[in-house]
């Protein structure tokens, strides 16, 4: 009975060691790339909403989704207080991309004369 508990505990610890080794490898790969700071790489405007796409370079490209979101909420989003989180996705070249949005009606884009043609 005691041996059975020990073998279960050994298997659990071996699995935990493998997970930790994977996480260390991800951080090592990221450190070797010497990634730059967060920056916009795309910007768009649609229906009075301004979107910015920020490349998240300070986490590994193969980082899990929920861990990447936690990182974005703690580091990137506070740096842009006027923007709200809209979404995120992962690409092979850019890695994780955070999309932020804000309401923007500074420029009137409705052309009244076009209605009466």
N, C-alpha and C positions, 0 to 999 in steps of 0.2 A: 504494500500500500504506500509506504513512504517512498519507495523507488519510483513508483508511478507518478507521484507528485513532483519528484525531482526531474524526471524526464520531460514532463509538461512544462515545468519552469525553464529548463534548459532550452527547449524549442522556442518558447516565448522570447527568451533573452537573445537567442540567435537571430530571430526575426527582427528584433529591435536593433541589434547591431547592424544588420544589413540595411535597414531603413536609414540609420544614422550615417553609414558609409555613403549611401546615395546622396544624402543632403550635403555632406562635406564635399563630395565630388562636384555637385552643382555649384557650390560657392567657389570652389577652386577654379572651375572653368570660367566663371564670371570674372574672377580676379585676374586671370591671365589675359582676358580680352581688354582690360583697362577701359571700360565703357565710360563715355562722357556723361554729363549731367542730363537731366530731363529737358526735353526741348519739344516745341511744336514741330510736327513734320507735315501737318495738314490742317487746314482751316476751311470752314464752309459756313454759309448762311442759308437758312431755309425757313420760310414762314415766320419771320421775326424771331428766329432762334439762331444764336451764334454758337457754333460747335468748334472746339479745338481738340486735336488729337495729339496726345503727348506720348512719346516713346519712353517707356519705363526701362531705363538702362541700368538701374542699380539693383536689379534682381536677375537671377539666371533666366535664360529663355525657356528652359524646361521646368520652371517652377509651377506647382499646382495652382489651379484657378482660385480656390478660396484663400490660399496663402498670399497670392498676388493681390487679391482684392483687399485683404487686411492691410497689406503694405501700402496700397494706393490710398486707402482711407486714412492711414496714419501719417503719410509723408507728402503725397502729391496734392490731395484735395485741400488740405489746410493752406497750401501755398497759393491757391486761387480762390479766395473767399467769395468772390462774386459769381463763381460758377458752381453748378451742381453736377454730381456724378450722373452720367447718362448710360455708360456701359464700358465694356472692355473686351478685347479679343487678343489672340496670339497669332503672330505671323512667323514664318521661318527666318526672315531677314531682320525684322525689327524687334522680334521678341514680343513682350507684352505692350499693348497700347491701351491707354486710358482715354476715354472720350468724356469731355466735360461740356456742359451747355449752359447758356444763360439767355434770358429774354433780351432782345435787342431791337428796339424800334426807332433808333436814331435817324435812320434814313427812310423816308416815305417811298415805298416801292410800288405804290398803286398809281396807275396812270389813268386819270378820269377820262381824258379825251378818247381813249381807246374804246370806251363803252358806247360812244355815240357815232361810231363809224358805220 
